Amino acid sequence: MQTDKGSLFKDSAVYLTANIINAVIPFALLPILTRYLSPDKYGEVAMFQTLLAFLGALVGLETCSAVSRKYFDEGVTNKELSEYIAVSLQVILVSGTLLLLVILAGGGVLANVFKLNTVFMCYAVITAVATACLQLRLTQWQVRKKAKQFGAFQNLQSLINMIISLILVVGMKMGASGRIMAQVWTAVLFALIAICSLQTDGLLRFISWKPSYMKDALSYGVPLVPHSIGIILLSMIDRVIIADKIGIGEAGIYMVAVQLSMGLYLLFASLNNAYSPWLFMKLTTNNAREKRMIVKYTYVFYVGVLLIALLSFAVGPWAVNLLAGAKYERAGRIIGWLALSQCFLGMQYSVVNFIYYSKRTGLLSLSSLGTGVLNVVLLLALVPRMKIEGAAIAMAVSMGVRFLILWAVAQKSHPMPWLVTLNGGCKC
């Protein structure tokens, strides 16, 4: 047991260190970008990233998650896994091509929604395809507990992205287009590296056609698409509504606060990167004592997370003024609410893994889509009255509701001794 705990904490420390570095890089870039880009131009960057998130939910149809889960199937060989990864890559390329055709055909409508021209929207498709490809590499390092490779790859990608951004935005004075092009070029470069790395490790077969694998991957991944869309309705649609109702400059100010709150997301994501493979291994033993232990430490995690949320309301405005400058001072009014949203997201990680393990992803999608719709309703009600503060409050409320729903869904999908442990039933 000590060895297992030591492995979990060691991997968590590696992921955390890597994600701290990953967070420091964009934080270092933020004060520079906010001084070279007006709120309107920063709003264009925000809308590109929002479109990228929408496309990311559709490119590959979540088959990357199926690949990650496939690794834990009993008796699976590297040959079978390489064929499974090839199937996922095929889905990524085909879905990306179809999305590109959709944008070329209906660019006018989408341009009105996202306030972007057709060229930038096509770049967003290319970036989404590249990101999905490199995720195949990252997940294989994650499930194999190769945290150092995972972290090094992410950190190098962020560093290159920052360097190219500085060259294009500061050196060549390209404004918002410079920041967008840096993201496109970096994603494509690292996607090529990821594919070469998978092939070198014997984890990718370019010539492979497995209809049974395709069916299995899609049956796992497609039910997750509404989940991903629900997440976007929760965490990204606010920028679209803000840009439409009160202007793209306000979306830029809001995006600055979002990016600062993302530091917490990186913290929780790093912990989950180490925790989810460890949890899956523990759940396969179906040991009652270990289940109580898992629940006990989850409650301790909740207490720590909520304390972080309270602290963010006190120090958040000061951090915004220091990092972003006077033009973005109003972002300080909402940073506490956005940090609370990220804390609820961190708490969601602790229960959503049980749903992934049970493979009942349809229930996950239903809950995410439902709370995503709730967020849209709250946004439409609050943004016209309370401006960006209304958007931040809407997200916090929706994320809190989603956590409670996911907890109930997780208990239905894979029962755990939540009440027994709370009543002092854990003797570990």
Number of C-alpha atoms within 10 A of each C-alpha: 7 7 8 12 11 11 15 21 15 14 23 21 16 22 28 23 16 24 24 18 19 21 21 16 18 19 17 12 15 17 17 17 21 21 15 17 21 18 23 18 20 26 27 26 22 28 26 21 18 21 23 20 20 20 22 25 21 20 27 28 27 26 29 28 19 23 25 21 19 18 19 15 9 7 8 11 10 14 13 18 21 21 21 29 31 24 29 27 23 17 21 24 18 14 19 25 15 13 18 18 13 13 18 15 11 11 19 14 11 17 15 11 15 21 19 18 13 17 11 17 24 18 19 26 25 23 25 26 28 27 22 26 27 23 17 25 24 21 20 20 17 21 20 11 18 17 24 16 16 20 24 17 18 18 20 14 17 20 17 19 21 20 13 19 26 19 15 20 22 18 11 11 14 17 20 23 18 21 24 23 21 20 22 21 18 21 25 19 14 20 22 13 15 21 20 15 15 19 14 10 10 13 22 26 19 14 8 14 14 13 10 11 18 20 12 16 25 21 17 25 21 19 19 27 23 23 25 23 23 26 24 21 24 27 23 23 24 28 26 21 21 24 23 16 15 14 16 25 18 23 28 28 26 32 24 27 28 22 18 24 23 17 20 24 21 20 21 22 19 23 23 20 21 25 18 21 19 18 18 18 13 15 17 10 10 10 10 13 13 16 20 23 16 21 21 21 10 15 16 10 14 16 10 11 19 15 12 15 20 14 13 20 19 12 13 22 19 14 17 23 17 11 19 23 14 13 13 22 19 19 26 22 18 23 29 25 27 31 28 29 27 28 26 25 20 23 24 20 19 25 22 20 19 25 21 21 20 14 16 19 22 18 19 25 20 18 20 27 23 20 25 28 15 21 27 20 12 19 26 17 14 18 21 15 11 13 16 25 19 21 28 28 23 26 29 24 18 24 28 19 16 24 23 15 18 24 20 13 21 24 17 15 20 17 12 18 19 18 11 13 18 13 9 10 15 18 9 9
